[in-house]
Amino acid sequence: MRGLQTLDAAGDGGYNPCHGNKPIERSVGFVHEWIVRMERGNPWKTLPSGPLVAPSLLACDFARAGEQIDLALSGGADLLHFDVMDGHFVPNLSMGPPVCQRLREYTDAPLDVHIMVTDPAYYIERFAEAGADSITFHIEATDEPGKLIDRLDELGLGAGVTIRPATPAEAIDEVIAAVDLVLVMTVEPGYGGQKFLPDMLDKIASLRGKMRDDQRLEVDGGINPETAGLCARSGADVFVAGESIFGSKDISSAVGSIRQA
């Protein structure tokens, strides 16, 4: 069993503001990952400008995950999108921290983690320890989004906020300036392979008008070359695609088709 020690929000003893005035025990592995992560830095500060493609690992063939990840990266994928579902915030269950940790051991590609969970503060800690580079939480899942953003910053992670299709763009007005990334769900979260919701294009355009040039606007759900083009013209610049990449006979070329849309 690995040794344990107590870390605060900055990693060196105290309390975590997301969980109240109570010390949190962390493994030695967490200390190492925190140091490595701070050296890697926030990926949104170093990724190139222009459109980015983030293959959604939820759609990969898990029996061939390493092979398919390599094909996506060789085709120019900029980061890997990792969907987390807890069976409560959304009805399905998906991948947890151990899978994220193994991915971190396998690849140096940035891991863009989207947590669809009822307790984002808890899972931020778990996925930080597992090696996430950026974590995006749902505005609908928290009454204190500012504290979550502050915690992500303290951990050296990219900070993202996302909204479901039925949630108005105005729901994130108070925190939009503080995040690196806004994710617009273009399907109802919880299931892969859904059809793109064209009504979300107006929301994308509205949010883009509220964001700085250095902030990223990501879309996820039903993204293929056609819908990626629609989203890009509305202001999106990060494209999460699952079935259209990992369901393709030529994964590498599929990545390029999304980028060129």
N, C-alpha and C positions, 0 to 999 in steps of 0.2 A: 504494500500500500504506500502511495506517495505521501510524503510529509505535508502538513498543512501549516499555513500561517495566515495571519489576518492582514487584509489590505483595505485601504480606503478608496475613495473615488479616484485618487491620483495613483494608487497602487502601493502605498507605503504605510498603511495603518490608520484606522479611524472608522468612519461610517459611510455608508452609501446613501446619498440623498433620495434615491428611488425607493428605498426600503426602510426609511426612518432611521432613528438614532440607534443603530444596532450594528456592531462589527460583523463583517462577513468573512467567513473562512474561505480561503482560496488555496488551491494546490500549488506546489512549486512549479508545476507545469503551466499554471496561469501566469506566474511571474515571468517565466521564460517567454511565453506567447505575447505577453504585454510588451516586453522589451523588443521582441522581433517586430511586432506590429507597429510600435512607435518608430522603428527604423524604416519600415516600409512606407509609413505615412498614409494619410488619407488619399485613397485612389483617385477621387474626383479632382484633386489638386494637380495630379500628374498625368492623367489620361489625356490623349490628344484631343484637340478641338475637332469639331465636325461630328458627323453621325457615328454612334457607337452601337455595336451589336452584342447583345447579351443572350446567348442560347440558354433556354430554360431547362435545367437538368431534370425537372419533373417529367419531361417527355422523352428522356433518353432511355435506351434499353439497358437496364441496370446490370444485365449479364455481360454487357459489352461497354460499360460506362467509360473505362479508361480509353479504349480505342476510339469511341465516339467523341470524347472530349478532345483527344489529340487531333482528330479530323476537323473539329470545329475551330480549334485554335490555329491549326495550319491554314485554314481558310480565312483567317483574319479576325476571328472573334476577339473582342476587346476585354471581355470579362465574362464570368459565369454567373447565372442567376439561379438562386437557391431558394425554393419556396418552402415555407414552414407552415403547416396547418395543425391545429391542436384538437380538432374534433368538436370544438365549442364555438369559437368565433366563426368558424366555417365548419360545415358538417364532415369534411374529410380529414383524414390523418395523412401526414406525409413524413418527410425526412427530419431527423433530429440532430442534436449536436454531435453524436458519434460519427454520423455520416459526413458532416461538415469537417470534422477533424481529419478523417481519412482523406478527404479531398484536399485539405490543406497540405497534407503530407505528400500528395501525388503531384500537385501542380502549384506553380507560383502565380498563376493567373488570379487577378482580383476576384474575390468571392462577394457577390452582391446578394445579401440575404434579405428576403422579404418575409416578415413574421406576421402571419394571419392568426393571431392568438389573443386571448382575453387578458393575459398578464404580460404585456410587453416588457416591463421593467425586469421581471425575472428572466425572460428569455434573452434579453440583451446581454446579461451577464454570462449566460450559458454559451451563447454563440460567440461572444468575444473570446472566451476561453478556448473555444473550438477552432478559432482561426479566421473568423469573418473579417472582411476588410471594410464593409459598409453594411449598415442595417437600416431597413425601412420599416416603420411601424404604421399602423392604421390610426388615423385621427379619431375614429369611432371607438377605439379600444382604451382610451385614456382620458382622464380629466386634467392631467398635468403634462401636456406634451413638451412644455419648456424644460421640465426636469429631465425628461428622456433625452432631449437634444443635448442638454448640458452634459449628461452622463456619457453619451456617445463621443462628444468632443474630448472629454477627459480621458476616455479610453483610446483615443487616437483613431477612432473609426469615422468613416463617412456617415453622415446623418441624413436620412430620408424620411419623408412623410407621404402617406398615400391615402386616397379616398375611394370609396366604393362608388359604383355608377349612380346610385340614388343620392349620394351626399353632394350638396352644392359646393362649388369651388370656394365660396366664401368661408367655409368651415375651417380652412387653414390660414385665413388672413393674418391671424395673430402670430403665427410662427413661420410663415413662408420665407421671411427674410433671413431666418436663422439656419435654414437647412441647406445642404449641398444639392439635394435632389428632391423633386416632386414626382411621384409616381401616380399616373392616372390609370385606374383599372378600366379597360375597355371591354371587359366581360365581368360578370358577377364572380368574385373570388371564391375559390373552393374546388373548382374542377378545371382540368385541362381540356383542350380541344373544342372550346366553345366558339361560337360565331361572334365576330367583331360587332360592337354596338356603334353604329355611325353617329348616334346622338352625342357621343362623347367628343366629337371633333370641336364643337363649340366650347366645351369645357377646357379642352387643351388650349385653344386659342386664348380664352379668357385668362387662364393661369400664366401662359407665356407672357402676356402683357403686364403681369405683376412681378415678373422675375428679372433678376440681373442677367447680364450676358454670361457671367461665370457660373451660373446655376444650371443644372441639368434638368430636363423635363423628359421623363421616361414613360413609356406606354407598355402595357402588358395585357394580352388577351386577344386571340384571333389575329395576331400579327403575321402577315405574309408580305411578299413584295408589293402587292396592290394596296393593302391597308397601311403598310409602312409609309408608302408615298403620300397617302391622304394625311396621315399623322404628321409627317415631316412638313407638309405645306401648312399645317395648322400650328407648327412651332415645336413639335417633339424632336429630340435629338438622341435619345437612347431607346433602342428597340429590343424588347424582350420577345423572343420567338421560340416556341417549343416544337410543335408538330411540323411546322414548315421547314425546320432545320433538321431535327433528329428523325423525322418521318420521311425525309428525302433520301433517294438512292445515292445522291452525291452531297454529303453533308458540307463539305468544304465549299462547293459552289453555291449551296443554298445560303451560306453566310454572306457571300459576296452579293447575291441577288437582293438580300435585305438592305445591305449598305447602299447599293446603287439605286434604290427605289426613289 
